[in-house]
């Protein structure tokens, strides 16, 4: 992450840049300078996940109770000294950083392969040096922090930009994270999460002013340095030859610095010389060897300029980038919101209009310009019009609708009517910075979805509605074990029905629905292109309701419609009676288990026993007892099952928010339903043939509940022509790996799943993305009839 080589340079070559500070002392100093103000730290949460996950066990699916306790202690420590925390999470992957995202995912695949090789060889968890964060950690951390009463936000663009912007504009105490990009942004002080001692609140502050002194540069030169060294936007190899030319002509090489350190010094020295000799006389591309990478390079430098900031290196308007040579005259920011957009003035209308780049012509174009034709789309001049009207692009039409100039969100409007969400928590999210084309044409729906996205109350819903592109990182899956499918395939039919719900415009007709781009990691996927996934038609009693009905209506009976829609997303409408008999808090878990066992034919009765037993036993166990739990050994199949279930819980977050929150979010948070080690223990016991009484730890109340949950799941599966049998009843040559003899052939011969639509996971299989469509982005849905 961040600027290539800069972290090592700071640590080894310029340690004076790092200063030990104490947050309690800094907070007191802040209060003395700002009487009545609250010292605030902006936390880049994605950088902190590894620091926060302190449980010893990480291989079994996550120690969620322990993790929740660690987060609670983290928050409590800062609150005790009067420091407010505000947490930012990545809400999307920007297109110019997609290559870097893919590179990291492929690297993670190799690390996961080594992890499973170690488990099979040693039957134990690898050491911390091979640590891999549990699946779903980022998603559920958002909800954990909100449960702890913390202000939590999900970004509309790259999170580090929003973190730096918020810190600068709100005079924050500093930024807590682990990303050298924060040394480049001209914002509030940057503190290291990896150096934080929670007991004393000591950490290290990395001073960008001292960095500039060491390099002989100004603060405004740092973005240029970052791009020449390489970062998440500019590939490291793009200017490799240039860096070595700088090094060869550098006359002050220091023997006590390593090669990378001297390269950084040489590049900085070159920048300083250029600034003295040529700045203000020549274009940047005449000074540096930008070549065909000019537009990308300018974009990289501009990505560090916060609202209101300018770069002295853009003294002339460069081709392929805009607004950098113009003053930033204003930012749209509501009293409860700090989401800003650089604005420029339309010389004709005098209105302030967000600007974007036309990469072909380099012309200044407002966000409402058609990027294909360059034709300006009209802006609403009606002062009463307060909603953003997105431009909707469908497969059958390229017609675009106008964009409102002053989007505001009305906090008095009902918000999905989620009983857990207070309407007064709604914030004005301001205009979206990058989005030009959205997948829906209803501005009210888009505003509601965006508000929930920014407040970290939903998952992927806004991404689907705004850009039609989603991603999911790596899971702990064994690429050599073909008996268990990747979670990407298992839950894809659910996502396809959600796409139909969100993009179909109501009525359930999927023929006009656009495809959704999925960047999901699974074995055999090189991630060169996204999978193009078609929505699946939903079968809902009474027809598919509109999003306005599900999200905004408070009419009697609408909650039942929401539940009907949720069950239809899992294609489990026939299971409603069994699930209602179960009731809260296990209704959501049973829904997920029914879906899993119907979808994955290699799951057996012993697996079901382990899933149910651990959920029941978890309810009565204190966290300290879970910490002390020890396993006889680690089983690779159980590792994958734990990850599969947790990914199912994240899918429930998506479906529940898309359907208007028919279930309480707490009912499928993992710290209430799942513990990795406890599940592993129950799995090993079940595999040994232990009785149900042993699995529920000789507790009569649990035994009664166990039988009720098992009965509900088994009855629902029988309705779907999927009886659940013991592994011991399978034929010997299956060895419990390849499922029932009939497999799924009767469900997949027509390309449909067991009860209607969607490929079964065996047909989607790793590497079998589709042999029918030879488009640049492979169309998974093209085999459907």
C-alpha positions in Angstrom: 0.0 0.0 0.0 1.1 3.6 -0.5 4.3 4.8 -2.1 6.8 2.1 -3.1 9.8 2.0 -0.9 8.9 4.9 1.2 8.1 2.9 4.4 11.4 1.2 4.4 13.2 4.5 3.6 11.6 6.2 6.6 12.3 3.3 8.9 15.9 2.7 8.0 17.3 5.8 6.4 15.4 8.7 8.0 14.3 7.6 11.5 14.2 11.2 12.7 11.0 11.5 10.7 9.4 9.2 13.3 8.6 10.7 16.7 7.1 8.9 19.7 4.0 10.8 20.9 1.2 10.2 23.4 -2.4 10.5 22.4 -3.5 11.6 25.9 -1.0 14.5 25.9 -1.9 15.4 22.3 -5.6 15.5 23.3 -4.9 17.8 26.2 -2.9 20.2 24.0 -5.7 20.2 21.4 -8.3 21.1 24.0 -6.1 24.0 25.2 -5.9 25.3 21.7 -9.5 24.7 20.9 -11.6 25.3 24.0 -14.9 23.4 23.9 -13.7 21.3 20.9 -13.4 17.5 21.0 -10.1 16.0 19.9 -10.9 13.7 16.9 -8.8 11.0 15.3 -9.8 9.8 11.8 -9.2 6.1 11.6 -8.4 4.3 8.3 -10.1 1.1 9.4 -8.9 -1.0 6.5 -5.3 -0.4 7.7 -6.2 -1.4 11.2 -7.9 -4.8 10.7 -4.7 -6.8 11.3 -3.9 -4.8 14.4 -7.4 -5.2 15.8 -7.6 -8.9 15.2 -5.7 -10.1 18.3 -7.2 -13.6 18.8 -4.6 -16.4 18.5 -6.8 -18.5 16.3 -7.6 -17.1 12.8 -7.7 -20.3 10.6 -11.1 -21.6 11.7 -13.4 -18.8 10.4 -12.8 -16.2 13.0 -13.0 -15.8 16.8 -15.7 -13.2 16.5 -16.6 -12.8 20.2 -12.9 -12.2 21.0 -12.6 -9.8 18.2 -15.6 -7.8 19.3 -14.2 -7.6 22.8 -10.9 -6.3 21.3 -12.7 -3.6 19.4 -14.7 -2.6 22.5 -11.4 -2.3 24.5 -9.9 -0.2 21.7 -12.8 2.2 21.6 -13.0 2.4 25.4 -9.4 3.3 25.8 -9.7 6.4 23.5 -13.0 7.4 24.9 -11.6 7.3 28.4 -9.2 10.2 27.5 -11.8 12.2 25.7 -10.8 11.4 22.1 -13.5 10.9 19.5 -12.9 8.3 16.8 -14.4 8.3 13.3 -13.8 5.2 11.2 -13.6 5.1 7.4 -13.9 1.9 5.3 -13.3 1.4 1.6 -16.6 1.5 -0.1 -15.4 0.8 -3.6 -12.3 0.0 -5.7 -11.5 2.8 -8.1 -10.9 1.8 -11.7 -7.4 3.2 -11.8 -6.5 1.0 -8.8 -8.2 -2.2 -10.1 -4.9 -3.6 -11.4 -3.3 -3.2 -8.0 -6.3 -4.8 -6.4 -6.1 -7.8 -8.7 -2.3 -8.1 -8.1 -2.9 -8.3 -4.3 -5.7 -10.9 -4.7 -3.5 -13.2 -6.8 -0.8 -12.8 -4.3 -3.3 -13.8 -1.6 -4.2 -16.9 -3.6 -0.6 -18.1 -3.4 -0.5 -17.4 0.4 -3.7 -19.3 0.9 -2.3 -22.3 -1.0 0.7 -22.3 1.3 -1.6 -22.2 4.3 -3.6 -25.2 3.2 -0.4 -27.1 2.4 0.8 -26.4 5.9 -2.5 -27.5 7.5 -2.5 -30.8 5.6 1.2 -31.5 6.5 1.0 -30.5 10.2 -2.7 -30.6 11.2 -2.3 -27.3 13.0 -2.7 -23.6 12.4 0.4 -22.0 10.8 2.3 -19.3 12.8 1.5 -15.6 12.8 3.9 -15.1 10.0 1.4 -16.7 7.7 -1.6 -14.9 9.2 -4.5 -14.3 6.9 -7.5 -12.2 8.1 -10.7 -14.1 8.4 -13.3 -13.8 5.7 -15.8 -11.0 6.1 -13.7 -9.2 8.7 -13.9 -5.7 7.0 -17.7 -6.0 6.5 -18.5 -7.1 10.0 -16.1 -4.7 11.6 -18.3 -1.9 10.3 -21.3 -3.3 12.1 -19.3 -4.1 15.3 -18.1 -0.5 15.5 -21.7 0.8 14.9 -22.9 -1.5 17.6 -20.3 0.1 19.9 -21.8 3.5 19.2 -19.0 4.7 16.9 -19.4 7.0 13.9 -18.6 4.7 11.0 -18.5 5.6 7.3 -18.1 3.8 4.0 -16.3 5.8 1.3 -17.8 6.8 -2.1 -14.3 6.7 -3.6 -10.8 5.7 -2.4 -11.0 5.8 1.4 -7.6 7.3 2.0 -8.6 10.4 0.1 -11.8 10.9 2.2 -9.8 10.2 5.4 -7.2 12.9 4.5 -10.0 15.3 3.4 -11.9 14.9 6.6 -8.9 15.2 8.8 -7.8 18.5 7.0 -11.2 20.1 6.9 -12.2 19.3 10.5 -9.0 20.2 12.1 -8.6 16.7 13.5 -6.0 15.6 15.9 -4.6 13.3 13.3 -5.0 10.2 11.1 -4.5 6.7 12.5 -3.5 4.1 9.9 -0.6 2.4 8.1 -0.3 3.8 4.6 2.6 6.0 3.4 0.1 7.9 1.2 -0.7 9.8 4.4 2.9 11.2 4.3 2.1 12.6 0.8 -1.3 14.2 1.5 -1.0 17.7 2.9 -3.4 17.1 5.8 -3.4 16.7 9.6 -0.7 14.6 11.3 -0.3 10.9 10.5 0.1 8.3 13.3 1.0 4.6 12.9 -1.4 2.0 14.1 1.3 -0.7 14.0 3.3 1.3 16.6 0.4 1.9 18.9 0.6 0.7 22.5 -3.0 0.6 23.6 -2.1 0.5 27.3 -0.1 3.7 27.3 -1.6 5.3 24.1 2.0 5.9 22.9 2.5 5.6 19.1 4.8 7.0 16.4 4.0 10.2 14.4 5.4 10.4 11.0 6.2 14.0 10.1 5.9 15.0 6.5 7.7 18.3 7.2 10.7 16.5 8.4 10.5 14.2 5.4 10.6 17.3 3.1 13.6 18.7 5.0 15.5 15.4 4.5 14.7 15.3 0.8 15.1 19.0 0.0 11.5 19.3 -1.2 8.4 21.3 -0.4 5.1 19.7 0.7 3.7 20.4 -2.7 6.4 18.3 -4.4 5.5 15.1 -2.5 2.7 14.0 -4.9 5.2 14.3 -7.8 7.7 12.2 -5.9 5.1 9.6 -5.0 4.1 9.1 -8.6 7.7 8.9 -9.8 8.5 6.2 -7.2 5.2 4.3 -7.9 2.0 3.9 -5.9 -1.4 2.3 -6.2 -2.2 4.4 -9.3 1.3 4.5 -11.1 2.8 1.0 -11.5 6.3 0.8 -10.0 7.9 -0.2 -13.2 6.6 2.7 -15.3 9.5 5.0 -14.3 12.1 2.4 -13.4 14.6 3.5 -16.1 14.1 7.1 -15.1 14.8 6.4 -11.5 18.0 4.6 -12.4 19.1 7.6 -14.6 18.5 9.8 -11.6 20.7 7.5 -9.5 23.5 7.4 -12.1 23.7 11.2 -12.1 23.3 11.6 -8.4 26.5 12.9 -6.9 25.6 12.6 -3.2 25.2 8.8 -2.9 25.3 7.8 0.7 27.1 4.6 1.6 25.1 4.0 4.7 21.8 4.0 2.7 20.6 1.0 0.7 20.0 1.1 -3.0 16.3 1.9 -2.6 17.1 4.7 -0.2 19.6 6.3 -2.6 17.1 6.0 -5.4 14.6 8.0 -3.4 17.2 10.6 -2.6 18.2 10.8 -6.2 14.7 11.3 -7.5 14.0 13.9 -4.9 17.2 15.7 -5.9 16.2 15.7 -9.5 12.8 17.2 -8.6 14.4 19.9 -6.6 16.8 20.8 -9.5 13.9 20.8 -12.0 11.8 23.0 -9.7 14.7 25.6 -9.5 15.5 25.6 -13.2 12.3 25.1 -15.1 9.2 25.4 -13.0 6.9 28.0 -14.6 8.6 27.9 -18.0 8.0 24.4 -19.3 5.2 21.9 -19.2 5.8 19.0 -16.9 5.8 16.5 -19.8 8.7 18.4 -21.3 10.7 18.0 -18.1 9.9 14.4 -17.2 9.8 11.3 -19.5 6.0 10.9 -19.3 5.5 9.7 -22.9 2.2 7.8 -23.4 1.7 7.7 -19.6 1.1 11.4 -19.4 -2.6 11.3 -18.6 -2.2 8.6 -16.0 0.7 10.4 -14.4 -1.3 13.7 -14.1 -4.2 11.7 -12.6 -1.9 10.2 -10.1 -0.5 13.5 -8.9 -4.0 15.0 -8.9 -5.2 12.2 -6.7 -3.2 13.7 -3.8 -4.7 17.2 -4.1 -7.4 17.6 -1.4 -10.3 20.1 -1.8 -9.0 23.6 -2.0 -5.4 22.6 -2.8 -3.4 23.2 -6.0 -0.2 21.9 -7.3 2.6 24.3 -8.5 3.5 21.6 -11.1 0.3 22.3 -13.0 1.2 25.8 -14.0 -0.2 25.1 -17.5 -3.3 23.1 -18.2 -2.1 19.6 -19.0 -3.8 17.5 -21.5 -6.0 14.8 -20.2 -6.7 16.4 -16.8 -8.9 19.3 -15.8 -9.5 21.9 -13.1 -6.0 21.7 -11.6 -5.0 25.1 -13.1 -8.3 26.7 -11.8 -9.0 27.8 -8.3 -11.2 25.5 -6.3 -13.9 27.9 -5.3 -16.1 25.9 -3.1 -16.9 22.5 -1.6 -20.4 21.2 -1.1 -20.6 20.2 2.6 -23.6 20.0 4.8 -23.5 20.6 8.6 -23.5 16.9 9.3 -21.4 15.8 6.3 -17.9 16.3 5.2 -18.0 14.7 1.7 -16.6 17.3 -0.6 -16.2 17.7 -4.3 -13.8 20.1 -6.0 -15.9 22.6 -7.8 -15.3 25.0 -10.7 -17.4 27.8 -12.1 -19.3 27.4 -15.3 -18.4 30.6 -17.1 -21.8 30.9 -18.7 -24.2 30.1 -15.9 -21.9 31.1 -13.0 -23.1 27.9 -11.3 -20.5 25.8 -9.5 -20.4 22.5 -11.3 -18.4 19.3 -10.4 -15.8 18.6 -13.0 -14.5 15.4 -14.5 -11.9 14.4 -17.1 -12.4 13.6 -20.7 -9.4 11.3 -21.3 -9.7 11.6 -25.1 -9.9 15.3 -25.6 -8.6 16.7 -22.3 -11.5 19.1 -22.3 -13.1 20.4 -19.1 -16.4 18.6 -18.9 -19.1 18.7 -16.2 -20.2 15.5 -14.6 -23.3 15.6 -16.6 -21.5 15.3 -20.0 -21.9 12.1 -22.0 -18.4 10.7 -22.0 -19.0 9.0 -25.4 -20.5 11.9 -27.4 -19.2 14.8 -25.4 -22.7 16.3 -25.5 -23.7 18.2 -22.4 -26.7 16.7 -20.7 -29.0 19.4 -19.3 -28.8 20.4 -15.6 -32.0 21.1 -13.8 -32.5 24.8 -13.2 -35.5 24.3 -10.9 -34.5 25.6 -7.5 -37.1 23.3 -6.0 -35.4 20.2 -7.4 -33.2 18.8 -4.7 -32.7 15.2 -5.8 -29.9 13.8 -7.9 -31.4 12.3 -11.1 -28.9 9.7 -12.2 -28.2 8.8 -15.8 -29.5 5.3 -16.4 -27.9 3.0 -19.0 -29.7 -0.1 -20.0 -28.7 -2.8 -22.4 -31.5 -1.9 -24.8 -31.0 1.9 -24.5 -28.3 4.5 -24.1 -30.7 7.3 -23.2 -29.5 9.3 -20.2 -31.5 11.3 -17.8 -30.5 14.7 -16.5 -28.5 15.3 -13.3 -29.7 17.7 -10.6 -27.3 20.4 -9.5 -28.0 20.4 -5.8 -28.6 16.9 -4.5 -29.7 16.8 -0.9 -30.9 14.0 1.1 -34.1 14.5 3.1 -33.5 13.1 6.6 -37.2 13.2 7.3 -37.9 10.6 4.7 -38.3 7.0 6.0 -35.1 5.1 5.5 -35.8 1.4 4.7 -37.8 1.5 7.9 -35.1 -0.5 9.7 -36.2 -0.4 13.3 -32.5 -0.4 14.4 -31.6 2.7 12.4 -32.4 6.1 13.9 -33.7 8.5 11.3 -31.9 11.4 12.9 -28.6 9.6 12.1 -29.1 10.3 8.4 -26.5 12.6 7.0 -26.3 14.6 3.8 -23.8 12.7 1.8 -23.2 15.4 -0.7 -22.6 14.9 -4.4 -20.7 11.8 -5.5 -17.3 12.6 -6.8 -16.7 10.1 -9.6 -20.0 8.7 -10.6 -21.4 9.7 -14.0 -23.6 6.9 -15.0 -25.9 4.9 -12.7 -27.8 1.7 -13.2 -31.2 3.1 -12.0 -33.2 6.1 -13.0 -35.0 6.8 -9.6 -33.1 9.6 -7.8 -35.0 8.9 -4.5 -33.9 5.3 -4.5 -30.3 6.2 -5.3 -30.2 8.8 -2.5 -31.6 6.3 0.0 -29.1 3.6 -1.0 -26.2 6.1 -1.0 -27.1 7.3 2.5 -27.1 3.8 3.9 -23.8 3.1 2.1 -22.1 6.1 3.5 -23.4 5.3 7.0 -22.1 1.7 6.6 -25.5 0.2 7.2 -25.7 -1.8 4.0 -23.4 -4.0 1.9 -22.9 -3.8 -1.9 -26.4 -2.4 -2.6 -25.2 1.1 -3.6 -22.4 -0.4 -5.7 -24.9 -2.4 -7.7 -27.3 0.5 -8.1 -24.6 3.1 -9.0 -22.0 1.3 -11.0 -23.2 -2.3 -11.5 -19.8 -3.5 -10.3 -19.0 -5.5 -7.2 -16.0 -7.3 -5.8 -15.2 -9.8 -3.1 -11.7 -10.6 -1.8 -10.1 -13.9 -1.0 -11.6 -16.6 1.2 -9.8 -19.5 2.9 -10.6 -22.0 0.2 -8.5 -25.0 -0.8 -8.0 -24.9 -4.6 -7.0 -28.6 -4.6 -10.3 -29.7 -2.9 -12.9 -29.8 -5.7 -15.5 -31.4 -3.3 -16.4 -28.0 -1.8 -17.2 -25.2 -4.2 -16.0 -21.6 -3.9 -18.3 -19.3 -2.0 -18.3 -17.1 -5.2 -20.3 -19.8 -6.9 -22.4 -21.0 -3.9 -23.9 -17.6 -3.3 -24.0 -16.4 -6.9 -27.6 -17.4 -7.5 -28.6 -15.3 -4.5 -26.7 -12.3 -5.8 -28.3 -12.8 -9.2 -31.8 -12.5 -7.7 -30.7 -9.4 -5.7 -29.5 -7.9 -9.0 -33.0 -8.6 -10.4 -34.6 -6.9 -7.4 -32.4 -3.9 -7.5 -32.1 -3.3 -11.3 -35.4 -4.8 -12.6 -37.5 -1.8 -11.8 -40.2 -4.0 -10.1 -42.4 -6.6 -11.7 -39.7 -9.3 -11.8 -38.9 -9.0 -15.6 -35.2 -9.6 -16.0 -35.1 -9.3 -19.8 -34.2 -5.6 -19.7 -31.9 -5.9 -16.7 -28.2 -5.0 -17.3 -25.5 -7.5 -16.4 -23.4 -6.9 -13.3 -19.6 -7.0 -13.3 -18.3 -9.3 -10.6 -14.7 -9.4 -9.5 -14.9 -12.4 -7.2 -11.9 -14.4 -6.3 -12.0 -18.2 -6.9 -9.7 -20.9 -8.0 -8.9 -20.7 -11.7 -10.0 -17.1 -12.1 -7.1 -15.0 -13.3 -9.1 -11.8 -12.8 -8.1 -10.4 -16.1 -11.7 -9.3 -16.6 -14.9 -9.3 -14.5 -17.5 -11.9 -14.8 -20.6 -10.5 -16.5 -23.5 -11.9 -14.4 -27.1 -11.7 -15.5 -29.9 -11.2 -13.0 -32.2 -14.1 -12.3 -36.0 -13.8 -12.2 -37.5 -14.1 -8.8 -40.5 -16.1 -7.8 -42.4 -14.1 -5.2 -46.0 -14.7 -4.1 -47.8 -11.6 -5.4 -45.0 -10.6 -7.8 -41.8 -8.7 -7.3 -42.4 -5.5 -5.2 -40.8 -2.2 -6.1 -37.9 -0.8 -4.1 -40.0 2.1 -3.1 -42.5 -0.3 -1.5 -39.7 -2.3 0.3 -37.6 0.7 1.4 -40.0 3.6 1.9 -43.5 2.2 2.7 -44.8 1.9 6.2 -48.1 0.4 5.1 -49.5 -2.6 7.1 -48.3 -5.9 5.7 -45.2 -4.5 4.0 -42.9 -6.2 6.5 -44.3 -9.5 5.3 -43.6 -8.5 1.7 -40.0 -7.8 2.7 -39.6 -11.3 4.2 -41.2 -12.9 1.2 -38.7 -11.1 -1.0 -35.8 -12.1 1.2 -36.8 -15.7 1.1 -37.2 -15.5 -2.7 -33.7 -14.2 -3.1 -32.6 -17.6 -1.5 -35.3 -19.4 -3.6 -36.7 -20.6 -0.3 -40.3 -19.3 -0.4 -41.5 -22.8 0.4 -39.5 -22.8 3.7 -41.3 -19.9 5.3 -43.3 -22.0 7.6 -40.3 -23.9 8.9 -38.3 -20.7 9.4 -41.1 -18.9 11.2 -41.4 -21.8 13.6 -37.7 -21.4 14.5 -38.0 -17.7 15.2 -35.3 -15.2 16.3 -32.4 -15.4 16.8 -31.9 -18.6 14.7 -34.2 -17.9 11.8 -31.5 -16.3 9.7 -29.0 -19.0 10.5 -31.5 -21.8 9.5 -32.3 -19.9 6.3 -28.6 -19.9 5.4 -28.1 -23.6 6.4 -31.1 -24.7 4.2 -29.7 -22.8 1.3 -26.2 -24.2 1.8 -27.4 -27.8 2.1 -29.7 -27.5 -1.0 -27.0 -25.9 -3.0 -24.0 -27.9 -2.0 -24.5 -31.7 -2.3 -21.3 -32.6 -0.5 -22.6 -31.4 2.8 -23.8 -34.2 5.1 -25.7 -34.7 8.4 -22.5 -34.5 10.4 -21.8 -31.0 9.0 -25.3 -29.9 9.9 -24.9 -31.2 13.5 -21.7 -29.2 13.9 -23.2 -26.0 12.5 -26.2 -26.1 14.8 -24.4 -27.4 17.9 -21.8 -24.6 17.8 -24.5 -21.9 17.4 -26.4 -23.2 20.4 -23.4 -23.7 22.6 -22.0 -20.3 21.8 -25.0 -18.6 23.4 -24.0 -19.6 26.9 -20.2 -19.3 26.7 -18.3 -16.3 28.1 -15.5 -14.9 25.9 -12.8 -16.2 28.2 -14.0 -19.7 27.8 -13.8 -19.4 24.1 -10.3 -18.1 24.3 -9.2 -21.2 26.4 -10.8 -23.7 24.0 -8.1 -26.0 22.5 -8.5 -28.2 19.4 -7.1 -31.7 18.9 -6.0 -30.8 15.4 -7.0 -28.6 12.5 -9.0 -30.1 9.6 -8.7 -28.4 6.2 -12.3 -29.2 5.3 -13.6 -27.6 8.5 -11.5 -24.6 7.8 -13.2 -24.1 4.4 -16.7 -24.8 5.9 -16.1 -22.1 8.5 -15.2 -19.6 5.8 -18.1 -20.7 3.6 -20.6 -20.0 6.4 -19.2 -16.6 7.3 -19.4 -15.6 3.6 -23.0 -16.6 3.8 -23.5 -14.2 6.7 -22.1 -11.4 4.5 -24.6 -12.5 1.8 -27.4 -12.2 4.3 -26.3 -8.6 5.0 -26.6 -7.8 1.3 -30.0 -9.5 0.9 -31.5 -8.1 4.1 -30.5 -4.5 3.2 -31.7 -4.9 -0.4 -35.1 -6.2 0.9 -35.7 -3.3 3.4 -34.4 -5.0 6.6 -37.1 -7.7 7.3 -34.7 -9.2 9.9 -32.7 -7.5 12.6 -29.1 -7.1 11.7 -28.0 -8.5 15.0 -29.5 -11.9 14.2 -26.8 -12.7 11.6 -23.8 -10.9 13.1 -21.1 -13.6 13.6 -20.3 -12.8 17.2 -23.9 -13.9 18.0 -23.9 -17.0 15.8 -20.5 -18.3 15.0 -17.1 -19.1 16.7 -14.4 -20.6 14.5 -12.7 -22.8 17.2 -16.1 -23.9 18.7 -17.3 -24.9 15.2 -14.1 -26.8 14.6 -14.5 -28.6 17.9 -18.0 -29.6 17.1 -17.0 -30.7 13.6 -14.2 -33.0 14.9 -16.6 -34.4 17.5 -19.3 -35.0 14.9 -16.8 -36.7 12.5 -15.8 -39.0 15.3 -19.5 -40.1 15.7 -20.2 -38.4 19.0 -23.8 -38.3 20.0 -25.9 -35.2 19.9 -25.9 -35.1 23.7 -22.1 -34.7 23.6 -22.3 -32.1 20.9 -24.6 -29.9 23.0 -22.5 -30.6 26.1 -25.2 -32.6 28.0 -27.6 -29.6 28.2 -31.3 -30.6 28.0 -32.5 -27.2 26.9 -29.9 -27.1 24.1 -30.9 -30.6 23.1 -34.5 -29.7 22.7 -33.6 -26.6 20.6 -31.1 -28.7 18.6 -33.8 -31.1 17.5 -36.1 -28.3 16.6 -33.5 -26.5 14.4 -32.4 -29.8 12.8 -35.9 -30.8 12.1 -36.7 -27.4 10.5 -33.7 -27.5 8.2 -34.2 -31.2 7.2 -37.9 -30.7 6.4 -37.2 -27.7 4.3 -34.5 -29.5 2.4 -36.8 -32.5 1.7 -39.2 -30.0 0.2 -36.4 -29.1 -2.2 -35.7 -32.7 -3.1 -32.5 -32.7 -1.0 -32.6 -35.2 1.9 -29.6 -34.8 4.2 -27.9 -38.1 4.9 -25.1 -39.2 7.1 -21.6 -39.5 5.6 -21.6 -43.1 6.7 -24.5 -43.8 4.4 -22.6 -42.7 1.3 -21.1 -45.2 -1.0 -17.5 -46.0 -0.2 -16.0 -44.5 -3.4 -17.4 -41.1 -2.5 -15.5 -41.1 0.8 -17.7 -38.2 1.9 -16.2 -36.0 -0.7 -18.3 -36.1 -3.8 -21.8 -36.1 -2.3 -24.8 -38.2 -3.0 -24.7 -40.6 -5.9 -27.3 -38.7 -7.9 -25.1 -35.6 -7.5 -26.8 -32.7 -9.2 -27.1 -33.9 -12.7 -30.9 -33.8 -12.6 -30.7 -30.2 -11.6 -28.2 -29.0 -14.1 -28.8 -30.6 -17.4 -30.8 -27.6 -18.6 -28.5 -25.1 -17.0 -30.9 -24.5 -14.2 -30.5 -25.1 -10.5 -32.6 -27.4 -8.4 -35.8 -25.4 -8.3 -35.7 -23.0 -11.1 -32.9 -20.8 -12.2 -29.1 -20.4 -11.9 -26.2 -22.7 -12.6 -25.3 -25.2 -10.0 -21.9 -24.7 -8.6 -20.5 -27.8 -10.4 -21.4 -26.3 -13.8 -20.0 -22.9 -12.8 -17.0 -24.7 -11.4 -13.5 -23.2 -11.0 -12.2 -22.0 -14.3 -15.5 -22.8 -16.1 -16.7 -19.2 -16.3 -18.4 -19.9 -19.6 -17.4 -21.6 -22.8 -20.3 -19.9 -24.7 -19.5 -16.2 -24.6 -16.2 -15.1 -25.9 -16.6 -11.5 -24.9 -13.8 -9.6 -23.1 -15.6 -9.9 -19.9 -17.1 -13.4 -19.7 -20.9 -13.5 -19.4 -21.8 -16.1 -16.7 -25.5 -15.7 -17.4 -25.3 -16.4 -21.1 -26.0 -20.2 -20.8 -29.3 -19.6 -19.2 -32.5 -20.1 -21.1 
